[in-house]
Amino acid sequence: MHIETVMLDLDGTTLTPENQVTPELNAYLKKLRSLGKRVFVITGRTEVDALNALPSDFPHEGMVASNGMAVFAGGEKIFQSALPSDLVQLMIRRSEEQHMYYQLHPIGGRRTILNRDKSYVIDQIQGEKPHSVGENEWNSRRQAVLEDMVWKDALTEEESAQIAKMYFFSSDPSIMDTWKQELNGLQQTFAFDQFSSSRNNVELVGRNISKASGVRRLLDYFDLSPEHALAIGDGENDLPMFQIAGHSAAMKNAPDHVKAQAKWVTESPYDQNGLYNFLRTIFH
């Protein structure tokens, strides 16, 4: 078995529940880099949010951010796209009407919510973690709102044309299912695709853009073979890159339908250093 590229999802895979990278994992990825392996970050986060979570010396050579809406090779941006601005404005209005938790992910910026929606958004991440929500997702939502969020009074037309991704969350899966059905109808009018990493969320990206499309751009840029790539993740939005990689692994904490489409499943979950243990086994 020959693997030359390791492609890593972040939340629920590389990051701990506290949104950190363990020292053991960081050191082992550096060892893989010293052995000639390429390490790519493939995430739904924007580049800014991803870099804020990763150690400054995290040994990645490329990144697919915002589920494929931006691709970076080293420090160079080799691809960038944005959602239709009229779609962004419409989804803000509908979110406000239904008190749906939303986040705007601007190109080159941090996650953003409008000030007028602050009270109902904060209400949705207070109290005890709902049973249906994973620990990592709940911690990420709380950290985003209470620590990392940019709160804006308004979104200009120029700013609405620079949104790479929109993210929606509900602690009630049935509410999210209804929201996704509404999005399905809007896809007849607007050019976008949607992905979920759990039953409690959905993300909007550009039409025909995914983690897989970003991975293809990175592999082409570095002249690497998909056949010799290993993709590791835990969510439904990781399935597109599973399908193009020659090797794939789902975290033990992944949903069953994600595990079913992976070549391997890690023996331990992300909160027990599962990625580190799995990589040591594969590259022993």
C-alpha positions in Angstrom: 0.0 0.0 0.0 1.5 3.3 -1.1 0.1 6.6 0.4 1.8 9.9 -0.6 -0.9 12.3 0.6 -2.8 12.6 3.9 -6.0 14.7 3.7 -7.5 15.7 7.1 -10.9 17.0 8.1 -10.7 19.2 11.2 -13.8 19.2 13.4 -14.4 15.7 14.9 -11.3 14.4 13.3 -8.1 16.4 13.8 -9.3 18.8 16.5 -10.2 17.7 20.0 -13.5 18.7 21.6 -11.7 21.8 22.8 -10.8 22.7 19.2 -7.1 21.9 19.6 -4.5 19.6 18.1 -2.8 17.2 20.5 1.0 17.5 20.7 1.4 13.9 19.8 -0.6 14.3 16.6 1.2 17.5 15.6 4.6 15.8 16.1 3.6 12.7 14.2 2.3 14.7 11.2 5.7 16.5 11.2 7.4 13.1 11.1 5.2 12.1 8.1 6.2 15.4 6.3 9.9 14.6 7.0 9.3 11.2 5.3 8.0 13.0 2.1 4.2 12.7 2.8 2.0 15.6 1.8 -0.4 16.8 4.5 -3.5 18.8 3.4 -6.3 20.3 5.6 -9.7 19.7 4.1 -12.3 21.6 6.1 -15.7 23.3 6.2 -14.1 26.2 8.1 -12.9 29.3 6.4 -9.1 29.6 6.2 -9.1 32.2 9.0 -11.1 30.1 11.3 -9.0 27.0 10.5 -5.7 28.8 11.1 -7.1 30.2 14.4 -7.7 26.6 15.6 -4.5 25.0 14.3 -1.1 25.4 16.0 1.2 27.9 14.3 3.6 25.1 13.4 0.9 22.7 12.1 2.7 20.9 9.1 0.2 21.2 6.3 1.2 22.1 2.8 -2.2 22.9 1.4 -5.8 23.6 2.5 -9.3 23.3 1.1 -11.5 25.7 3.1 -15.2 26.4 3.2 -16.0 23.0 1.8 -14.1 23.7 -1.4 -15.0 27.4 -1.9 -11.4 28.3 -1.3 -8.2 26.4 -2.0 -4.7 27.3 -0.8 -1.3 25.8 -1.9 1.1 26.9 0.8 0.4 30.6 1.1 -1.0 31.0 -2.4 -4.7 31.1 -3.0 -5.3 29.0 -6.2 -9.1 29.1 -6.2 -11.9 31.2 -4.7 -15.7 31.4 -5.2 -18.6 33.1 -3.5 -22.4 32.5 -3.1 -24.8 34.5 -5.1 -25.4 37.8 -3.2 -29.2 37.7 -3.7 -29.2 34.2 -2.2 -27.2 35.4 0.8 -29.7 38.3 1.5 -32.7 35.9 1.1 -31.3 33.4 3.5 -30.6 36.0 6.1 -34.2 37.2 5.9 -35.6 33.7 6.1 -33.3 32.8 9.0 -34.6 35.9 10.9 -38.2 35.0 10.1 -37.8 31.5 11.6 -35.2 32.3 14.2 -32.7 29.9 12.6 -29.2 30.0 13.8 -26.9 31.1 10.9 -23.3 32.1 10.3 -21.9 34.0 7.3 -18.4 33.0 6.3 -16.8 35.9 4.3 -13.9 35.5 2.0 -10.7 36.2 4.0 -12.7 37.0 7.2 -14.2 35.5 10.3 -17.6 34.1 11.0 -20.2 36.8 11.1 -23.8 37.3 12.4 -25.9 40.5 12.3 -26.3 42.3 15.6 -30.1 42.4 15.3 -30.2 38.6 15.5 -27.8 38.3 18.5 -30.4 37.6 21.2 -32.1 34.6 19.5 -28.8 33.2 18.3 -27.3 33.3 21.8 -30.5 31.7 23.3 -29.9 28.7 21.1 -26.5 27.8 22.5 -27.3 28.4 26.2 -28.0 25.8 28.8 -27.2 22.1 28.7 -26.1 20.3 25.5 -29.1 18.8 23.7 -29.0 15.0 23.4 -29.1 15.1 19.6 -26.0 17.4 19.2 -22.5 16.0 19.2 -20.1 17.4 21.9 -17.7 18.8 19.3 -20.5 20.6 17.4 -22.0 22.0 20.6 -18.6 23.3 21.8 -17.8 24.8 18.4 -21.1 26.6 18.3 -20.7 28.0 21.8 -17.1 29.1 21.1 -18.1 30.7 17.8 -20.9 32.8 19.3 -19.3 33.6 22.7 -15.7 34.1 21.6 -15.0 34.2 17.9 -18.0 35.8 16.2 -17.9 39.1 14.4 -21.2 41.0 15.1 -22.1 43.5 12.4 -24.8 46.1 12.3 -25.5 45.5 8.6 -24.2 43.7 5.5 -23.5 45.9 2.5 -24.1 44.7 -1.1 -20.4 44.4 -1.6 -20.0 42.3 1.5 -22.9 40.1 0.6 -21.2 39.3 -2.7 -18.1 38.1 -0.7 -19.7 35.3 1.3 -18.0 32.0 0.6 -20.4 29.9 2.7 -23.5 30.0 4.9 -23.9 27.7 7.9 -27.2 26.9 9.7 -27.7 25.0 13.0 -30.6 23.8 15.0 -30.5 21.7 18.2 -33.8 20.0 16.9 -33.1 17.7 14.0 -36.7 17.8 12.8 -36.5 21.6 12.4 -33.3 21.2 10.4 -35.0 18.5 8.2 -37.7 21.0 7.4 -35.1 23.7 6.7 -33.2 21.4 4.3 -36.5 20.7 2.4 -36.9 24.5 1.9 -33.3 24.7 0.6 -34.1 21.9 -1.8 -36.8 24.0 -3.3 -34.5 27.1 -3.6 -32.0 25.1 -5.6 -34.4 25.3 -8.5 -33.8 29.1 -8.5 -30.3 29.7 -7.2 -27.0 28.0 -8.0 -25.8 26.4 -4.8 -25.2 23.0 -3.2 -25.7 21.9 0.4 -23.8 19.6 2.7 -24.3 18.5 6.3 -21.8 17.1 8.8 -24.5 16.1 11.2 -28.3 16.1 11.4 -28.2 19.4 13.2 -26.6 21.5 10.5 -26.4 22.3 6.9 -24.0 24.5 4.9 -24.5 26.3 1.6 -21.7 26.4 -1.0 -21.5 27.1 -4.7 -22.9 24.8 -7.3 -20.7 21.8 -8.1 -18.3 22.8 -5.3 -17.3 20.4 -2.5 -14.4 19.1 -0.5 -13.8 16.8 -3.5 -13.6 19.6 -6.1 -11.1 21.4 -3.8 -9.0 18.2 -3.3 -8.8 17.7 -7.1 -7.5 21.3 -7.5 -4.8 20.6 -4.8 -3.8 17.3 -6.2 -3.5 18.7 -9.8 -1.5 21.7 -8.5 1.0 19.4 -6.8 0.8 16.7 -9.6 -0.3 14.1 -7.1 -2.4 10.9 -7.7 -5.8 10.5 -6.0 -5.1 6.8 -6.0 -2.3 7.4 -3.5 -4.2 9.7 -1.3 -5.7 9.0 2.2 -8.8 11.0 3.2 -9.9 11.0 6.8 -13.1 12.5 8.2 -16.2 12.1 10.3 -19.1 13.8 8.5 -21.4 13.5 5.5 -19.5 16.5 3.9 -16.4 14.3 3.9 -18.0 11.6 1.6 -17.1 13.4 -1.7 -13.4 13.3 -0.9 -13.8 9.7 0.3 -15.0 8.9 -3.2 -12.0 10.3 -5.1 -9.3 9.2 -2.7 -7.7 5.8 -3.2 -7.9 5.2 0.6 -10.4 6.6 3.1 -10.9 6.3 6.9 -13.9 7.4 9.0 -13.5 8.3 12.6 -15.1 6.0 15.2 -17.4 8.9 16.2 -18.7 9.2 12.6 -22.3 8.3 11.8 -22.8 4.7 10.5 -23.6 5.8 7.0 -20.3 7.6 6.8 -18.4 4.6 8.2 -20.0 2.4 5.6 -18.4 4.3 2.8 -14.9 4.3 4.2 -12.2 1.7 3.7 -11.2 1.9 7.4 -12.8 3.0 10.7 -10.4 4.2 13.4 -10.3 2.2 16.6 -10.8 5.2 18.9 -12.8 8.5 18.5 -11.4 12.0 18.0 -11.6 12.8 21.7 -9.3 9.9 22.5 -6.5 10.9 20.0 -8.1 8.6 17.5 -6.4 10.2 14.4 -3.0 10.0 15.9 -3.4 6.3 16.9 -4.8 5.5 13.4 -2.0 7.2 11.5 0.7 5.4 13.6 -1.0 2.1 12.7 -1.2 2.8 9.0 2.3 4.1 8.6 4.0 1.8 11.1 
